[in-house]
Amino acid sequence: MSAPLPAAVRIREVGPRDGLQAEAPIAVADRAKLIEVLVDAGVREIEAAAFVSPKAVPSMAGAGDVLALIQRRPGVSYLALVPNRRGAELALAAGVDGLSVTVSASEGYSQKNVRMSVSESAQEAGAIAILVGGRVPIDAVVSCAFGSPYEGDIAARKVASLGQRLLDGGATSVTYADTTGMATPRRIAELLEVTGPQVGLHLHETRGTALVNAYAALQAGVTRFDTSIGGLGGSPFAAGSAGNLATEDLVHLLDDLEVRTGIDLERLLAAGRLATGLVGHDMPSRVAAAGPRSRLAIS
């Protein structure tokens, strides 16, 4: 008999950052509007922007302007991705409630993504933590945690060791990311056997396994997940990489399992329709396409 599922989970919505960074640039006001509609749906933790070079990631230009336009709500955490100390300084000045800092478990991916070795990237994460000085929480996101297109499989103990190094360096939490969609339930279990369930997971749909991986993690006791509205996203540094686990798809499943998220599915689907209009193409989300199971079709 499997263990009882958690009563509730925390969902960090990453669509306005991770989802939109792979798209053509969208106006600052429209990005702020999407964030507000997601908050209206019950999202309480949202990665709103990335303080990165606008030359490197044009779709994330104007991060500070996005945060300035948002009507802040009590109980909602507005987060930002930062790649370095300069990004952290700008994010703090913009009034973020928390930071995400990504360090890859893959040497090849790290060089392609940030032009640093894994060790150099971990050192920069530690320098960011010193700069922040405990003013806001820092989530260290370990990318390529379940394998890399450059090295193939990466041992779970090596990945977990990197996560612990980042915690020792000042991060307040760790999220393990399946950046290129190489995870399976077996590999999820292998990592959680080493780390324990008090971690976050950031899952991608490259090989169609994100939702089953989330369910496997849920059964193991994980209660923190990153998702993206509509399933938007994908890495430009990994060929064939697909989007994130869709927020609608995970919320739909959790609702049926009676696991609380605090997110209203119908309002979330409305946010997805707004996002569809902004990016100008259909979303990968299956629930967005078919509707929830409670919405019966009559032919």
Buried (B, 14 or more C-beta within 10 A) or exposed (E): EEEEBBEEBBBBBBBBBBBBBBBEBBEBEBBBBBBBBBBBBBBBBBBBBBBBBEEEBEBBBBBBBBBEBBEEEEEBBBBBBBBBBBBBBBBBEBBBBBBBBBBBBBBBBBBBBBEBEBEBBBBBBBBBBEBBEEEBBBBBBBBBBBBBBBEEEBEBEEBBEBBBBBBEBBBBBBBBBBBBBBBBBEBBBBBBEBBEBEBBBBBBBBBEBBBBBBBBBBBBBBBBBBBBBBBBBBBEBBEEBBBBBBBBBBBBBBBEEEBEBBBBBEBBBBBBBBBBEBBEEEBBBBBBEEBBEEEEEEE
